[in-house]
Amino acid sequence: MNAARSPFLTLTLLTLVLFLAFQLRDNQRRWRSHEAALAAWTNAAPLVVRAPPPPPPPPFSGCESEATAVYKSVSPSVVAVANHALVRRGLFTFQLYEVPQGAGSGFVWDREGHIISNYHVVHQANTLTVTFPDGTRYDAKLVGVAPDYDLAVLKIEAPAEKLAPITLTPSRLLQVGQQVYAIGNPFGLDTTLSSGIVSALGRTITSMTDRKIYDVIQTDTAINPGNSGGPLLNGAGQLIGVNTAILSPSGAYAGIGFAVPSDTVSRVVPQLIEKGRVTRAGIGIQMLPDHVTARAGLRGVAIYAVLEGTPAAAAGLEGLAVSRRGDLVFGDVIVAVGSRPVATSEEFQAALDTLRPGDRVTITAVRAGKSRDVTLTLIEI
């Protein structure tokens, strides 16, 4: 017996069919959408995968960029100076050998081939060679020396394009604490840069001739054996001094170095190039030793004798004399040159060293307790 179909079952089956038909239609729509996207991707330009850009390098600090600029601009002008001596080995041979006896640094002065270095670097040299940072080597001849200032001028025959002179700037404009740089050949390590500051100004050091070098620059820039004769530079790469000595109990860098100021260099070097020596200015007197003057209770530079036909004689200056009773009588005692007081013969000569023959100068002299000013023209001595 067939039972009659329930209306509820029929409705349920119809609802299920409609749901399945709706789902099928929705799936077809989604599939067509995926097909379109796939076709668009296939026909598009190929995808290029790019690596992320590298991070930018850290910026230089002001000091680093300044030091780098100074080194790049000046190092081609700094040279190594080698000092060689000729020696004979054995008593019964005429064969000579060339042996190194010193080394230092130097720098290009002009496009004529003049090289500046220290006197103690070239002292007692039989032959001299100059080597540039690129290894080019030239034989050098000695043009002139100023032992009292520890300066020397060499000359090489090199093409003008090889010679890049270093620009000078007045050292009197320096200030303590100013950044400075040295380039040289310490311990034979060529073209080495070191940096520091101006530690002090107006120092005095003793040259190989036991004369004082005044107004020397003190710096904490690392200066070692081999740096001698190299340039001391400001932040613009300009010459402010020539490295000449260190103060060290061990002989190596100990934080105190000295440089002959560019004001002295600019005065001495042209004279060495022109004459081979330094022209000194004077007034035509012989001075009494300082210890004798001090023992007499006088302060200043006592004149021992006045040379005939000199400005001192024309100005009426007088030297030491002997009284009728045989006692020594002091004449004029110089106590100032211009506005600069002088207490010793070394200070007197240092004051005149800033002047040249032909310059006019006023000297303050004391005789028998009376002071007077005398103006005279300096001569070459």
Secondary structure, 3 states (H helix, E strand, C coil): CCCCCCHHHHHHHHHHHHHHHHHHHHHHHHHHHHHHHHHHHHHCCCCCCCCCCCCCCCCCCHHHHHHHHHHHHHHHHEEEEEEEEEEECCCCCCCEEEEEEEEEEEEECCCCCEEEECHHHHCCCCEEEEECCCCCEEEEEEEEEEHHHCEEEEEECCCHHHCCCCCECCHHHCCCCCEEEEEECHHHCCCEEEEEEEEEEEEEEECCCCCEEEEEEEECCCCCCCCCCCEEECCCCCEEEEEEEECCCCCCCCCCEEEEEHHHHHHHHHHHHHHCCCCCEECCEEECCHHHHHHCCCCCEEEEEECCCCHHHHCCCCCCEECCCCCEECCCEEEEECCEECCCHHHHHHHHHCCCCCCEEEEEEEECCEEEEEEEECEEC
